[in-house]
Amino acid sequence: MTDNERLHQVQSHLILARTHRDRIKDGLTVITKGERVWVFDQNGRRYLDLEAGMTRPVHVGYGRKEIAQAAYDQMVKLCYFTPMEFANEPALRLAEVLSEMTPEKINQFFFVSSGSEAVESAMKLAKHFHFFRGERKRYKVISRRGAYHGVTGGALNVLGTVLPMRQVMEPLAPGTVFVESPYCYRCPLHLTYPSCDLACAKDVERVIQFEDPEQISALIGEPIQQGFGAYAPPKDYWKVIREICDRYGILLIIDEVICGFGRTGRWFGIDHFDIQPDLMTMAKGISSGYVPLGAVGCTDRVMDPIDIFHHLHTYSNHPVACAAALKNLEIMKNEHLIDRSWEMGAYFLDGLKTLESHPIVGEVRGTGLWLGMDFTLDKKKKTPFPPQRVIRITDRAKEKGLIIKTMGQALEFAPSLIIQKEEIDEAIRILDECIREEEKD
Ligand SMILES: Cc1ncc(COP(=O)(O)O)c(C=O)c1O
């Protein structure tokens, strides 16, 4: 039996995440190898990966031997030791490095194994903060319609999008309050920026008053939101939210799971908005996907009242994951990948703008190497575009050797930060072809 036949035979034993049966009825694509921004399948076919591993973690590109070596060295030296009452060197070093690169007051860190766990930990830390200060009524969390914060219990509660994911697991625990997102292209409040006077942000205060300010623990949000396709809010949006949170003693959790570590051309997405979060969640680019790792960071003010953090994952503060992350961050610094993300992002955006002449392309946008292309059936009215047709565009692209992903009515692009101009040019050429073919259909 050949290797390929064997892969085909074993596919019935593996459960895939969020994959309709119909999508794999003709067999699986098995990715067997990665080099820089390219991946290869079981038949040796090469794909230009515009999504850094599809869930977008691989910031430094595939095949970095230095990260493998750092993980190997740490495994041999100390593979694991408990996060309770003991520390390990890589976790201590990584916490120190992060305290220097995150916003000024984010100073203490706890490491977990995913973005969802980081979100859980942040919400628990917020609850602990209020609990130890005697404000035990604060249990509600404000999230935004359209938000994505992960899939574990607490994270699922604040998931503001992808209806079936919530629906299947309902009833969810009470305590999440949703407000509107800043999605100006199709404003949920039917207003126009700037004459809207940031109504979506200011409305949060009205919701807090309605819900009882003394019951609210935290507000969580992605600095630039995935939900509608890499949507950056207006410049002052986060300032308004920060002021409202301060007025009511509510902690602000900024979810940097996607934006963090250079995705948007700054170390963190919130760096574009000049505000100070109380807590930050991170994952993906922190280790470039070489090992599972997430983190929550918070200010001393948040940690000070907390006598003990009643929380534990066996793999918290994992030494191997932290050692790999340290090497990954060193590469990002040495190769100036944050500046690169900003420069290449601008180049990519210029290329995508040339595709705005297509009748079905509504709006193209981006911050650093996180970009989106919103489709519409009518440019003037911004008529919604069937998500199935966006999926069809991604299927066409895959046939032509380009990996891209959908985000509802939009396409989203998040390549490794090492992508080169010629690769971006190649991607734009293929995208142009795919959109043209979709228009003909
Ligand atoms: C903003 C945000 N938060 C949290 C998560 C959950 O991270 P994970 O899939 O690692 O659990 C994601 C995943 O994409 C995310 O985009």
The ligand as a Gaussian input file, in Angstrom:
#p B3LYP/6-31G(d) Opt

LIG

0 1
 C       -9.608000      36.860000      18.808000
 C       -9.559000      35.405000      19.168000
 N       -9.656000      35.030000      20.446000
 C       -9.596000      33.735000      20.808000
 C       -9.449000      32.739000      19.871000
 C       -9.384000      31.306000      20.283000
 O       -8.111000      30.817000      20.114000
 P       -7.852000      29.236000      19.994000
 O       -8.441000      28.802000      18.706000
 O       -6.366000      29.112000      20.056000
 O       -8.500000      28.601000      21.168000
 C       -9.331000      33.083000      18.526000
 C       -9.146000      32.056000      17.487000
 O       -9.074000      32.313000      16.320000
 C       -9.394000      34.442000      18.166000
 O       -9.326000      34.820000      16.894000

